[in-house]
Amino acid sequence: MPRSGLILGIESSCDETAAAVVERGARTVSSVVASQIATHARYGGVVPELASREHLRAIVPVVRAALAEAHLTLADLDAIAVTSGPGLAGALLVGITYAKALAFANHLPLIAVNHLEGHIHAVLLNDRETENAAGADAKGANRAALHDDAALALVVSGGHTHLYLARPAQGAWNYTLVGRTVDDAAGEAFDKVAKLLGLGYPGGPWIDALAKFGNPNAVPFSFAQIKTKAHLEGKPARTKAAKIAPIARLDPHFLFSFSGIKTAVLRYVELHGLRAEARARVSRVLTDFRQPQTREEALALCPQPTLDLIASFQHAVIGDLMKKTFAAAESLSARRILVTGGVAANRELRERFTREAAARGVRIAFPTLALSTDNAAMIAAAAWPRLLAEDFAPPELSADPSLALR
């Protein structure tokens, strides 16, 4: 049985090296994240080889910093948890190899965590911390509402756009895939549209910051209904992120596709000559992003037609995410929705999802902004039920870049 309930989490699936200590899946004791944005910004996206090298440089000091921030030593821990996939193979291996060495040297159990499950537990961790802060009375009243019923989880980030039905089962959770993207993830579309317009990397914060100064109805983007493709029966889904259920087994009403809207933005830019002007205005501040506070500041970066295009793009993508998420919740009779992942930090997404959930009488929850992007606290939180169940990683644990969540 756990002594302290303290788990050290390590996350290195993409371009953040992170370590955190979480107590019993409910209280973040420390959390440290070393970002690689400056390394990859010049390339407009993550370069896997550079990511692995930066993880090698950062992993030891980041873990030491997390323990120091928590005023703990490795002897105080009950377990070490690490992301085993999905993600970049080389990046994952850095975290896994170091976690295995730490666990072996300190006689601690090692727990492998799926990165997608970690994102879902980022919301649950935030719920538990909010509940604890509310006090004992609220804790008792809200426990059932927060933890004891199934939820529809939308995981939306630069590498993932997935819908899962998450069910608690004897303290643990199991997951059923409901929907997913058939091509690009929503966050990837944000990044590529930002790059097309000459904005900085990562593109999500740029799009979100500039969209509020544009007209979201200026460009009428639309999404076609995805049809069942008989020729895909029995074939794995064609995505970078995960080997999951074949597309033909999923309800086409809950499938996403964001490659088409990227092409539509490209055609619009070419037709209206927006790209060169936007790039010329923004190039001087690519490495010094400061969110524009006024329309004048936004216009100094992009002309109004570009701001309208950005606002219309974001409005359309969020509308498609909303439409299919709430349709899936209604179909599955889910009265609770969890929205998580890097794109869950988007201002418009949070506002529109919250309004729609209130109108439908559905409970909705998001992680904090810090827990939306990749972090290790979510990995340590997801590991807590596995520690209780003594579900430990085997000695031969290795990276699985296409790990499925079940």
N, C-alpha and C positions, 0 to 999 in steps of 0.2 A: 504493500500500500504506500501511496505517496507520503513523504514526511513533510516537506515544506510546501509542496504544490507548485514549486518554481520550475519553469521550463525555459531554457535558452533556445530561441528560434534563430535560424540562419536562413537568409533568402538571397539567392544569386541567380535567378532565372533569366534575367535580361541585362539591364544596364544600371541597376542599383545594387550595391553591396549593403546588406542590412543585417543587423543583429538586434535582438530584443529579449528582455526577460518578462514573462507574464506569469502571474500567480493564478492558478486554478482556472485558467481560461476566462478570467473575469476582471483582472486588474493589471494594467500595464505598469510594470515597475521601472522599466527603462526601454528606450527605443532609439537606435542610432541608424541613420541612413547616409551612405556616401553615394552621391549622384555622379553620373558620368556625362551629364548633358553637355558640359563644355568640350569633352572629348569628341562627341559624336555630332555636335551642332554643325561643324564645318562640312559634314558629309550629308546633312539633311536626313539622317536616319542612323540606326544602330549598326555598327560594323562588328560582326561577331568576334573576329580575331582581337580587335581592340578591346571589346568588352571583357573577354577572358583575361587579357593582360591586366586590365584595370582591377578586376576582381582579385587577381593574385596579389596586387599591391595593397589592396584595401582590407582584405578579409581579416588578417590578424589584428591590425589596429582597431577595426570596427568592433570586433568581438570583445577586445579588451576594454574599449570605451563603454560598451553596453554593460559589462560587468561592473566597471568602475562607477558608472552613473547609478547603478542599482545598489552600490556598496556591498557587493557580494563577491564570493569566489566560486570556482567550479564545484567545490565541496558542498556548497549550499544548495545545489541543484538536484532535482529528481530525475531530469532527463534532458536530452538535447534533441531538438527537432530541426529538420532541414527540408527544403523544397527539393523534391526528386523529379519533378516535371509537371506540366510541359514547360518548354522554354528552349533556350539555346544550349546545345549539348556541351560546349566547352565551358560556358558560364555556369551551368548546373554542376559540372564536375568539380569546379573549384570549391563551391560550397559543400558538396557532398564529401569530397576527400578530406577537407578540414574538419567537418563535423564528425566523420568516422574516426579520425585520429584523436580528436578531443574525447569522444565517448570511450574509445578503447583505453586511452591513457588514464582516464579518470573513473573507469569502471561504472559508466553511466549507460542506461539504455538509449538507443538511437531510434527516433521515430521519423518515418518518411511521410511527408505531407504533399498532397496534390496542390499545386499553386492555385487552381480554380477554387478548391475547397477553402483555401486560405482566404481568398477574397470574400467568400460567403461568410466566413467566420469573422471577418473584419466588421461586418454589420452586427453580428451577434455579440462580439466583444464590446462594441460601442453601446449596445443595448444594456449589457450587464453592468458596464461602468456607470451608465446613466441611472440605472436602477439602484445601484449601491449608493450613489451620491444622493438619491432621493430619500434615503433613510429606510429604516426597518418597516414602517407602516406601509409605505408605497411598495416596498419590495414584496411583501406578502400579497398585496392586492394585484400586482402586475405580473407576478411570476408566470402564471398560466398564459396570460396574454402574450408574453414575450417569448416563451420557450417551449410550450407544450403542444403547439399545433404546426401543421405543415405550412410551407411557404413557397411561393413561386419566386425564384431567384433569377434576376437578370444580371449576368456578368458581362460588362461591356468595357472594353479597354482597347489598347493598341493592337493586341494580338488575339482578342477573343470577343465574340458576341454570341452568347449562349443563354438559353433559358433552361433552367432545371427546376423540377419539383423536388424540394428538399423536405424530407420527413425525419423527425426525431424518432429514434428507436433505441430504447433502453439506455439512454444517456449518450448514444452516438447518433450519427446521421447517415441516411442513405439518400442517393440522388438518382433521379430519372431524367434523362435528357428529353426535353420537350421541343426545343427549336434551336436553330443555330444559323450562322451565316454560311452561305454556299460559296462565298469567295472572300472578299476583304472583310476585316473587322471594322466596326464603326470608327474606332480610334485611328486605325490605319487610314481610313478615308479622310479624317480630319487632318492628319499629318501630311498626306499627299496633296490635298487641296491647298494647304498652307504653303507647301513647297512650290507648287505650281504658281502661286500668286507672289512668290518671292518673300514670303514671311519666314520667321525663324523656326527652329526646332527646339522642343516638340511643338507641333502645330496646334494642338488642342487649346492651350491657354491663349494663343494669338486669336484663333477663331472666336472663342468665347468672349474675349475682351473687346473685339471690334464689332461683333454682331449686334450689340445693343445700340450702335449708332447707325444701323442700316434698316431698310424696309424689308421685313421678312416675306412680304407678298410681292416683291418686285419681280422675281424670277419664278415662274410656276413649275418648279421641279415636281416630279411625280415618280411613284414606284409601281412597276407592273406586278401583278399577282404571279408568284412563282408556281409553276405547274409541276405536278409529279412527272418524273422522267423515268419511264419504264426501263430504258437501257442502263440506268444506274442501279437497278435492283441487284443486291448482293455485293456491290462494289463499295470500297471505303470512301468516305467523304474526302474531297480534295481541298484540304486546308493545311496551312503551315502548323497550326497549333495542336491539333489532337486527332488521333484515330478514334472516331466515335461511331455511333450508329449510322449506317448508310442513309443517305438522304431519302431514299425511297420509303424508308420505314417511318419517316416523320410526317406530320401533318403539314402540307405545303403552306397553310395559312400562318404557320409559326416559323417559317424560314425567312431569313434576311438576305439581302444582296446589296452591296454598296459599291460595286465596281461600275455599275451603270451611271450613278450620279457623279462619280469622278469624271467619266467621259463627258457627261453633259456639261459639267463645269468647264472642262477643257475646251469644248466646242464654243461655249459662250464667251470664254476669254479670247479665243482666236477671232471670233466674229466681231467682238467689240474692242479688241486691242487693249485689254486691261493689264495683261501680264507685265509688259515692259515697264509701264509707269509705276505699278505697285512695287516691283523689284527695285527700281531706282530710288524710290522714296524710303524703302525700308532697309536697304542694304547697310546703311550706316549704323543701325541699332540692332543688328542680328544677335550680338552677344551681350546686349545690355537691355533686355526686355523690361519695360516699365508699363504697367497697364494704363492706357489712356483714360483720363478722368473726365474729359470734356470732348465735345464734338470737334472742337478746333484741334485738339491733340490727335484725335483719330484721323482727321482730314490731312494732318501733316504727314501721316503714314500712308494713307490710301485715299484716292478720290472717292466721291460719293457713290458712283456706280459700282465700284469694287466693294464698298461697305454694304451696299444693297445685295450684291451677289453673295457675300459672306453670310449675311443675315438670312437670306433665303435658303442657302445650303444648310446651315445649322437647323433652321426651323423644319426643313423637310426631313432631315435625318432623325431628329428627335421625334417628329410626328410619326415616322415609321416605327421607331422603337416603342413608342407609346401604344400605337394601334395594335401591334402584335403581342406586346406584353399583357395588356389588359384583356385582349381577346383570349389569350391562353389562360389567364386567371379565371375568366368567366367560364371557359370550357371545362376547367378542372375544379371549379367551385372553390378556388383558393381565395381566402379572405385576407391574406397577408402577402405583401410583395416586398422583396429585398432587392435593392438596386445597388450594385457595387462595381468596383473596377475604376480605372483611371478616368473614364468618361463620366462616371458618376459625380465627379467634382464639377462638372459643367453647370453653371448658374441657371441657364434656361431649362436644362433637363430637370433639375431639382424642382424648380418652380412649377413647371407644367405637369410633371408626374404627381407632385403633391396636390395640385388643384384637381386633377382627374381622379385621384384616389379618394379625395374628400367627397367629390360629387357622386362616386360610386359606393361610398361607405366601406372602402377597403383600407386596411391599415398598411402603411408604407414606411419603410425605414431605409436610411442611407448610412454609410460609415462617415466619420469625420473626414474632413478634407485630407488630413495627414494619413488616414488609414485607407483612403481611396486608391492612392497610387501604391506601387509595390513597397512592402515593408515586411519586417520580420515578426512584428507583434501578432499579425494575423496568422502566421505560421505556428507560432507558439500556442495561440489560442485554439487553433484547429487540432493541435496535438494532444490537448488535455483529455478529450474522451478516449483517445487511443492509449494514453498512459493508464487510465483507469481500467481499460480492457486488456492491458498488457499486450497491445498490438505493436510489436517492435519490428524494426527493419532487420532483414537478414544480413549477415556479414558481407555478402556479395552485392549489396545494394549499389546500383549505378544509376547514371542519368537516363531518363526516358523522355526525350524531347517531345514525343507524341502521346504522353500519358493521358489516358481517358479518366474521367471522373464518374464513379459509379457509387 
